[in-house]
Amino acid sequence: MQLIPIRSAKGAYLTDYDDRVYLDAISSWWVNIFGHQNPTINAAIIDQLQKLEHVILAGFSHEPAIELAERLVQLTPPGLDKVFYADNGSSAIEVAMKMSFHYWQNTGHPKRTRYINLSNSYHGETIGALAVGDVALYKETYEPLLLKPITVPSPDCYLREEGVDWEQHSRQMFEHMEQTLAKHSGEVCAVIIEPLVQCAGNMRMYHPVYLELLSDACKRHNVHLIADEVAVGFARTGTLFACEQANISPDFMCLSKGLTGGYLPLSAVLTSNQVYEAFYDRYENLTAFLHSHSYTGNALACRTAVAVLDIFEQQPVLETNALTAAHMARRLSELEDHPHVGDIRQTGMIAAFEMVPDRRSKTPYPWQERRGMRVYRHALDAGILLRPLANTIYFMPPYILSEHEIDRMMDVAISGLNHAVS
């Protein structure tokens, strides 16, 4: 696949060195939620550059880091009262995993060393994050290096039986998790989950009731719940955070991607005062949390994230997204009877459909045929950046697209589908 050097970007569009323009329909890998060269974010970065670009966060702090932490605590579900900064989504997962493990060590539970994950899950590609994912493509090569999680079948609603709705299927699938927690809770630090959408796992989705049941079960079995909202946070699922749709407060919430609007690397792990207090002690007791990055709490990145939160505060983002999502749903409904579409699914501003040889059996095309690549190339030729996941064509557009741009994106995707299955 030939690389495409990009010269510039503005709004939802990328321009290459041959002056070809592409609609960035996947938000530059799900991060650029308010468009390239956003004036609010640009102005904040320029202003911060005149004051402070970075300073060590060990024993020091600065205004953007403090303001961002305070605002994240206000916006996230109740009980998430402390913020730990890292550099990216995978690093946030590493922090949450280590913090959960270390919490149990500090509180007298040394046998708690394992994690429960879902089949088809993805949490990043650093060693710890990779270990608690379950997409074979990413982890098979590195298997000898990885710790071994306890994997529970996903509530993925694509796999539900005919006549069973999303909620019924999600409730049924939770029985696997309940049984696993009952059996292994004494050796488990935490359950880690992507709320509502398994994004890198082909955009598979499930009902919020699964999160409700899981939160209750984790409390009953005294096991931490890590919510990986790296991809689904910041209004991507229709609420500011996906956990809101189940009215739950996890023990750890990991944020990145949309946090800085696609401008700079930054992530945050939010947790409770209870977890924080397990590390707060006299130095000689050596209970401090052991994790640090050189660019932790970078001032430019934190100020960028504050500007992103300003946009959410000052503009009707959720309301606009609801209208955009409804228009996407109308266009997707055109594929309901397509002979090579096995499923159409949507959660807020994430939508997808599955290419199949036969819609009744849902048998996938062999991955070696690379049907998704045909859609990708077809879309590029038409000036649209789509990046299918195998046989799954998905849409994660920036929040600034007009209905006309959504129509153009959908028209090209549908023609790409017909091209790929012909």
C-alpha angles and dihedrals in degrees: 000000000000118000117241112214110214117214100186145346135210129177108326095340136094122199123203130204092268089057092250112149125215129193104231096225095168097051091244091298096333098302109093099077100158101036136262119297091016106187096220093051094041091053092050093052093047091050092048091050089064091057115030133343099184144341134177110273094207105101090348136075141176141211100263093051092049095045093047093050092049093050095046090053089052094048102042125076118291117279097036096112107149131059129207117188127218136162108256144354097278090050090052090055090050090052094050092047093049093044092051092048093046092048091059091046091052093048097051104266104115094160092066101097106127138082133215117220138171127254112257091023126143127197105162141290108269111105100265095039091046091052094058093047122087108203104119095207091066103038111030094086092052098040095119090059097051135093114237117248125195104251121211123192112267121247087229104161094208086077096053120123120256112277094022115113126217096263094048092048093047091050092049093049092050090071088076090056093046092052092046093051091048091052102040108024093112092061099037128097098187150339112238121204143166103231114237099335132054093206107183087035090076096284093286113176141199142185123277090238088079089062091049092052092044094051091050092047093049090054092048092049094040094238126139121248117216114197111201100205093160093118102021100045129097099049098310094126098041098272126068089255125017092229089067090071089065094036092234135142112210122206090241130022119192118205134182137117103060090031090091097025091248095301109105139007112265137136136179134204115204121199142160133279087244092061092043093053092055088068100038106096145114113305095241091061089065096215097132119128109258110217132105140158126198092235097040110148093004108197096225092049094046092049088050090053091049088055089052090053088049089058091051089050098045102038131053093245098154093047093048091047091053090057092045092048091050090053091049088051092052091052093045090053087070087074097055093105098033108131092222100045112092098179142005116201137170140178111182110297093358116086133164146167131203123233111218136166090232124021093205098057096032088213106164126236111256107271090229090069089065095210090167090059089057089056091047093053093043090052093047090053087054093048099257126121108218121156111195122204102229104293094351118099108198138179125213101158127176113267093246099071119124122224088255090056091046088052091051091049092049094044091055093045092051093048088046090053091052090048093049096049097042 
